[in-house]
Amino acid sequence: MKFLCVPCDTAMKLQTVGPPERGSLSVVYSCPECGYEMAMLTNAYETQIVQSLGVRIGPGEAASASAPGTTSKCPFPGMIPSTEEARPVQGGEPAPVRWTAAAEARLANIPEFVRPMARTGIERFARERGAVEVDETILDAAREFFGM
Amino acid sequence: MKGYHDIAGDGGSGILAQVAGQRARIADGLAGVRHLVAIGSGKGGVGKSTLTLHLGGALRARGLRVAILDADFNGPSQARMAGVQEVPFVPPPSTKGSGMAGGSRKVPLPRTGNGIGVFSMGSLIPESQALDFESTAPGESHTWRATREFALLGEILASFEWGTLDLLLFDLPPGAERTVQYAEFLGPQTSFLLVTIPSEVSRGVVARSVAALSKGSNRLLGYVENMSGYYCRDCNAIKPLFDSPEPAGLEIPCLGSVPFDPELARHCDRGIPFAELPESPVRQAIDQAAQRLIHVLTATERSE
């Protein structure tokens, strides 16, 4: 979608994108010639269609995938149980397993939509071996054990 | 006044460039794969997933490097059948100075006992839960869900470590229209193998899939007739399951007929690999279908 300033016959430039509010994005464009500003306000369906394509609206999104956008960094945030939901913490459940900073860093290097279940599975692997902490040794042992 | 095509770019987001970037990441991820083969039907319940897994096993037993992508996100079965339900996705070691941004490392695939890499949503989501997406338009999923599932497929293709493979098998969901959508999404480098059973209903649906796919640019390798009778171990004979003695009559080559085997079904439920199947006419039929599949793929390669 492109916007044209009709009096100037000039393509308008995207300026800012407001965070989604009740499913609506506020996207502000301005004319580089006359400075006229306009806002595109999407309805929930339009917002959803953009999110479903796995793209983001915002300045410089094409150049940097990690640039702050209007959607979550994870394109499928509701797809799987959240990390917190996946962690057993109540009485009768297995004790929480700590993660070292280095192990967390390795986990952060894989795509976000895989992380919650990766975390749960690795913690289960650690508990089965009597470990209370996931470190890089545990991660390497899991890779070797599962033939990865 | 300027028109759409008179203006370069979209003023900021670069949506088309983002889509091109997604495509490039997918192509990069699949660069080491020799053959992409989608196994579909159009009809549900014909044994696509079982056949995919066992064809994969037969191909692997012939020394080929094989992976399976369970593209049936809403009814994933490969994780259970391949025995990788409980296998976690383990992050690879960090590579200092690799310049990788967060979330950009490829994820190694879980593997079956015989070395087939398997991606299935069944490894990510427990069977007690359904695949769900966050949405700004809840209750209106008919307007966006298919688009989002294809974006998910793209993310999976780009995110996992497919490595060097002879074959990547896609286990497609049912639905003739979905089969065509997968053909268009995966592009002409993906060939199709269709699965039917000896019922007129199934053959009719698969014939529609053949007609629909024939309009596109994907190569139709042929079909396998699954459940072509059942194998009785007591009498060591194939007995009829359907009253359809005539050939399927689909206008594509038949790569094999595979009888139903209750023992094989039990193996699937327990995640036991093909290599451990007892010798039987069913195992031989699967192996023959795999051999013919290799043959048509090789012939395709030569003709290109």
HADDOCK unambig.tbl for C-alpha pairs under 7 A between the chains (distance, minus, plus):
assign (segid A and resid 1 and name CA) (segid B and resid 10 and name CA) 6.30 0.50 0.50
assign (segid A and resid 2 and name CA) (segid B and resid 4 and name CA) 6.95 0.50 0.50
assign (segid A and resid 2 and name CA) (segid B and resid 10 and name CA) 5.02 0.50 0.50
assign (segid A and resid 2 and name CA) (segid B and resid 11 and name CA) 6.70 0.50 0.50
assign (segid A and resid 9 and name CA) (segid B and resid 1 and name CA) 5.85 0.50 0.50
assign (segid A and resid 9 and name CA) (segid B and resid 2 and name CA) 6.33 0.50 0.50
assign (segid A and resid 11 and name CA) (segid B and resid 7 and name CA) 6.57 0.50 0.50
assign (segid A and resid 11 and name CA) (segid B and resid 11 and name CA) 7.00 0.50 0.50
assign (segid A and resid 12 and name CA) (segid B and resid 11 and name CA) 6.08 0.50 0.50
assign (segid A and resid 13 and name CA) (segid B and resid 11 and name CA) 4.27 0.50 0.50
assign (segid A and resid 13 and name CA) (segid B and resid 12 and name CA) 6.16 0.50 0.50
assign (segid A and resid 14 and name CA) (segid B and resid 11 and name CA) 5.27 0.50 0.50
assign (segid A and resid 14 and name CA) (segid B and resid 12 and name CA) 4.95 0.50 0.50
assign (segid A and resid 23 and name CA) (segid B and resid 136 and name CA) 4.71 0.50 0.50
assign (segid A and resid 44 and name CA) (segid B and resid 136 and name CA) 5.31 0.50 0.50
assign (segid A and resid 44 and name CA) (segid B and resid 137 and name CA) 5.39 0.50 0.50
assign (segid A and resid 45 and name CA) (segid B and resid 137 and name CA) 5.60 0.50 0.50
assign (segid A and resid 47 and name CA) (segid B and resid 136 and name CA) 6.85 0.50 0.50
assign (segid A and resid 48 and name CA) (segid B and resid 135 and name CA) 6.33 0.50 0.50
assign (segid A and resid 48 and name CA) (segid B and resid 136 and name CA) 5.61 0.50 0.50
assign (segid A and resid 48 and name CA) (segid B and resid 137 and name CA) 6.25 0.50 0.50
assign (segid A and resid 48 and name CA) (segid B and resid 144 and name CA) 6.95 0.50 0.50
assign (segid A and resid 49 and name CA) (segid B and resid 144 and name CA) 5.88 0.50 0.50
assign (segid A and resid 52 and name CA) (segid B and resid 144 and name CA) 6.44 0.50 0.50
assign (segid A and resid 52 and name CA) (segid B and resid 147 and name CA) 5.64 0.50 0.50
assign (segid A and resid 52 and name CA) (segid B and resid 148 and name CA) 4.19 0.50 0.50
assign (segid A and resid 52 and name CA) (segid B and resid 151 and name CA) 6.71 0.50 0.50
assign (segid A and resid 53 and name CA) (segid B and resid 147 and name CA) 6.23 0.50 0.50
assign (segid A and resid 53 and name CA) (segid B and resid 148 and name CA) 6.14 0.50 0.50
assign (segid A and resid 53 and name CA) (segid B and resid 151 and name CA) 5.79 0.50 0.50
assign (segid A and resid 54 and name CA) (segid B and resid 151 and name CA) 5.74 0.50 0.50
assign (segid A and resid 55 and name CA) (segid B and resid 15 and name CA) 6.59 0.50 0.50
assign (segid A and resid 55 and name CA) (segid B and resid 18 and name CA) 6.33 0.50 0.50
assign (segid A and resid 57 and name CA) (segid B and resid 13 and name CA) 5.16 0.50 0.50
assign (segid A and resid 58 and name CA) (segid B and resid 12 and name CA) 6.52 0.50 0.50
assign (segid A and resid 58 and name CA) (segid B and resid 13 and name CA) 4.97 0.50 0.50
assign (segid A and resid 59 and name CA) (segid B and resid 12 and name CA) 4.82 0.50 0.50
assign (segid A and resid 59 and name CA) (segid B and resid 13 and name CA) 5.26 0.50 0.50
assign (segid A and resid 60 and name CA) (segid B and resid 12 and name CA) 6.13 0.50 0.50
assign (segid A and resid 60 and name CA) (segid B and resid 13 and name CA) 5.89 0.50 0.50
assign (segid A and resid 61 and name CA) (segid B and resid 13 and name CA) 5.28 0.50 0.50
assign (segid A and resid 61 and name CA) (segid B and resid 14 and name CA) 6.63 0.50 0.50
assign (segid A and resid 62 and name CA) (segid B and resid 13 and name CA) 6.24 0.50 0.50
assign (segid A and resid 62 and name CA) (segid B and resid 14 and name CA) 5.15 0.50 0.50
assign (segid A and resid 62 and name CA) (segid B and resid 15 and name CA) 6.92 0.50 0.50
assign (segid A and resid 62 and name CA) (segid B and resid 17 and name CA) 5.85 0.50 0.50
assign (segid A and resid 62 and name CA) (segid B and resid 18 and name CA) 5.09 0.50 0.50
assign (segid A and resid 76 and name CA) (segid B and resid 133 and name CA) 6.07 0.50 0.50
assign (segid A and resid 76 and name CA) (segid B and resid 134 and name CA) 6.90 0.50 0.50
assign (segid A and resid 77 and name CA) (segid B and resid 133 and name CA) 6.84 0.50 0.50
assign (segid A and resid 77 and name CA) (segid B and resid 134 and name CA) 6.18 0.50 0.50
assign (segid A and resid 78 and name CA) (segid B and resid 132 and name CA) 6.07 0.50 0.50
assign (segid A and resid 78 and name CA) (segid B and resid 133 and name CA) 4.49 0.50 0.50
assign (segid A and resid 78 and name CA) (segid B and resid 134 and name CA) 4.34 0.50 0.50
assign (segid A and resid 79 and name CA) (segid B and resid 131 and name CA) 5.90 0.50 0.50
assign (segid A and resid 79 and name CA) (segid B and resid 132 and name CA) 4.69 0.50 0.50
assign (segid A and resid 79 and name CA) (segid B and resid 133 and name CA) 4.63 0.50 0.50
assign (segid A and resid 79 and name CA) (segid B and resid 134 and name CA) 6.93 0.50 0.50
assign (segid A and resid 80 and name CA) (segid B and resid 125 and name CA) 6.31 0.50 0.50
assign (segid A and resid 106 and name CA) (segid B and resid 91 and name CA) 5.84 0.50 0.50
assign (segid A and resid 106 and name CA) (segid B and resid 93 and name CA) 6.69 0.50 0.50
assign (segid A and resid 106 and name CA) (segid B and resid 94 and name CA) 6.14 0.50 0.50
assign (segid A and resid 107 and name CA) (segid B and resid 91 and name CA) 5.59 0.50 0.50
assign (segid A and resid 108 and name CA) (segid B and resid 102 and name CA) 5.84 0.50 0.50
assign (segid A and resid 108 and name CA) (segid B and resid 103 and name CA) 5.82 0.50 0.50
assign (segid A and resid 109 and name CA) (segid B and resid 102 and name CA) 4.65 0.50 0.50
assign (segid A and resid 109 and name CA) (segid B and resid 103 and name CA) 4.14 0.50 0.50
assign (segid A and resid 109 and name CA) (segid B and resid 104 and name CA) 5.87 0.50 0.50
assign (segid A and resid 109 and name CA) (segid B and resid 105 and name CA) 5.45 0.50 0.50
assign (segid A and resid 110 and name CA) (segid B and resid 91 and name CA) 6.28 0.50 0.50
assign (segid A and resid 110 and name CA) (segid B and resid 103 and name CA) 4.19 0.50 0.50
assign (segid A and resid 110 and name CA) (segid B and resid 104 and name CA) 5.91 0.50 0.50
assign (segid A and resid 110 and name CA) (segid B and resid 105 and name CA) 5.13 0.50 0.50
assign (segid A and resid 110 and name CA) (segid B and resid 106 and name CA) 6.53 0.50 0.50
assign (segid A and resid 110 and name CA) (segid B and resid 107 and name CA) 6.28 0.50 0.50
assign (segid A and resid 111 and name CA) (segid B and resid 103 and name CA) 4.17 0.50 0.50
assign (segid A and resid 111 and name CA) (segid B and resid 104 and name CA) 6.25 0.50 0.50
assign (segid A and resid 111 and name CA) (segid B and resid 159 and name CA) 6.73 0.50 0.50
assign (segid A and resid 112 and name CA) (segid B and resid 103 and name CA) 6.15 0.50 0.50
assign (segid A and resid 117 and name CA) (segid B and resid 124 and name CA) 5.71 0.50 0.50
assign (segid A and resid 118 and name CA) (segid B and resid 88 and name CA) 5.24 0.50 0.50
assign (segid A and resid 118 and name CA) (segid B and resid 89 and name CA) 4.82 0.50 0.50
assign (segid A and resid 118 and name CA) (segid B and resid 90 and name CA) 6.20 0.50 0.50
assign (segid A and resid 121 and name CA) (segid B and resid 87 and name CA) 6.96 0.50 0.50
assign (segid A and resid 121 and name CA) (segid B and resid 88 and name CA) 4.63 0.50 0.50
assign (segid A and resid 122 and name CA) (segid B and resid 88 and name CA) 6.16 0.50 0.50
assign (segid A and resid 139 and name CA) (segid B and resid 90 and name CA) 6.65 0.50 0.50
assign (segid A and resid 142 and name CA) (segid B and resid 90 and name CA) 6.91 0.50 0.50
assign (segid A and resid 143 and name CA) (segid B and resid 90 and name CA) 6.17 0.50 0.50
assign (segid A and resid 147 and name CA) (segid B and resid 111 and name CA) 6.94 0.50 0.50
assign (segid A and resid 148 and name CA) (segid B and resid 108 and name CA) 6.02 0.50 0.50
assign (segid A and resid 148 and name CA) (segid B and resid 109 and name CA) 6.88 0.50 0.50
assign (segid A and resid 148 and name CA) (segid B and resid 110 and name CA) 6.69 0.50 0.50
